């Protein structure tokens, strides 16, 4: 297991009667680990134990033991390797301190853009609300709250970004009412601020989660490091079908975008659609 992962294990004790040979089962066991600096395990019920690995700097073998509560001589153990946290390859899902994230981009400075994996029907993602400005909006606040509720060890990996984003707004050449961004983005569909709205490591900035911008959506990388230039390529990055929020303002225009099967609304009118928290992190 990687650092900060969670897994559930179960055990049961079988007893054979010396009188009639009948087998009875008892799931009343207790769980232990021998290296509490690398992992912890908690008894749940029905013989189940939930193991949580901790942050380690090198591969560490942990012995996990289940012991029958009514007879301490009945016990069984197995070894588990706990590995230091490593980020997954580009365009793949990896476990980041107990949560699944997608590796979106590798920056030249050693940082990475990652995004929490969105599953249709999930209830714990922040909800966006209609707004004409991202900074300090309900959407912005909900993203910051997501970061504040992250595991403190995971927070240590998060890098500060701009305190305020210069988001600009979507514009359409010729005064049209719809910016069709379902295929490769066209630079002339967004104003200059929107084109440059990329979260970057900012030492004097703020550690937080944020909603993705249209510019970042247009700068995602495939597993080979190449940019994902169209809807079909971006569709491989996510498998959700609900509507979500970008931080790029719509400027009163209707914005049609696609990220996988998802419609990405730019600060749209619905207040029930979730926002997917995005982070900049640095790995060891």
Secondary structure, DSSP 4 states (H G I P E B T S, - for coil): -BTT-EEEEE--EEEE-TTT--EEEE--EEEEES-TTTEEEEE-STTEEEEEE---SS-EEEEEEEEETT-TT-EEEEEEEEB---PPPTTSEEEETTEEEEEEEE-TTSEEEEEEPP-TT-S-SPBP---S--TTSHHHHHHHHHHHTS-HHHHTTBPEE-SS----BB--GGG-SEEEESSS--GGGB-HHHHT------TTSEE--BPPPHHHHTT-B-TTS-B--SHHHHGGG----S-EEESSB-TTSEEEEEETTEEEEES-S-SSSB---EEEEE--
